[in-house]
């Protein structure tokens, strides 16, 4: 913006300067020519008294030499067919001579007739070289050019100062918007700049306050809803006792509920990323107990090396749980499944495949709230939105095992879309 304003200032000031300087330059040149010709007229007038006194050529020569033009051999007198001094026009017809300025080699000759006594006349010739006609013009033009440059430079400085104020306010607003989009709900700005940017800054602060309030209320609601699970969990614990595999699953479920409550009430922070391999190992360790109870064969591939992905561990865990939960919910017991972590160029893929009946409508399965098996229809939508938040995608296909294959591709390099702060609210 500062560069654009500076260029506009240069263009406008340059046009204004040219509009004034071009006529001024022409006027300066014309004034120099007029000055030189007027000086020639003055030099001619200085010889008139000498002609009144005498017309003797020998006595006129000292009079001519006493003038500046005569001393420079630029003055001549034509009298009775005789020329005194240095002439550039040759013979002059005294009978038809008149006051005029004629072009000669290297300049102009100013002719001035003078009437003498007894019907006689003389013609005074003053030579004006071209250098005299342009004397001082170059210096005047240089001064005018300097003034124009100074005006343009001054306008650029003023425009840059004004633009700096606007750019600073705009950059501050942009940085605050970026921080808010990255999850920093505490960011606020001090409105500055032109009235329009001040109004935009105030609107941004109001919006940030409302977003923070909405997310705080949403976190509390999620925590409250999760807390309600404690009552049926307590009853379930009393029913299964404190020992055995069932009691261990209840303990895991209680820990998950506690983690959900803690995560919901934790203020939003910028995403630092996580190790997808570690998260997969941890979540498969959780689901392995249920897989063993249902006699489900399963395998985990590709987690030997760390796989950094730009999503929070809690978000990735939720997606893996939702995807594996669909396998356990929509396929019969003893149905095998595999989880594969694939690391490509700028992408990390999580592939969950099962040997179940598959998904009849893959496109419909990705629609939020749509389910052909009586569930909430949110699991795959949650996974899709997490993948798209990194610039990746989700694909539903047929697996080599014969059932469904869910491919979650997370982009790890390159441009990423803005983070959607209200994703849990479905906005």
Secondary structure, DSSP 8 states (H G I E B T S, - for coil): -HHHHHHHHHHHHHHHHHHHHHHHHHHHHHHHHHHHHHHHHHHHHHHHHHHHH---HHHHHHHHHTSHHHHTT-EEEEETTEEEE--SS----TTT--SEEEEETTEEEEEEEEE-GGG-EEEEEEEEEHHHHTTTHHHHHHHHHHHHHHHHHHHHHHHHHHHHHHHHHHHHHHHHHHHHHTT-TT------SSHHHHHHHHHHHHHHHHHHHHHHHHHHHHHHHHHTHHHHHHHHHHHH-SSSHHHHHHHHHHHHHHHHHHHHHS-------EEHHHHHHHHHHHHHHHHHHTT--EEEES-SS--EESS-HHHHHHHHHHHHHHHHHHS-TT--EEEEEEE-SSEEEEEEEESSS--S-HHHHTSTT--SSSS-S-HHHHHHHHHHHTT-EEEEEE-TTSSEEEEEEEE-SS------TTGGGT-
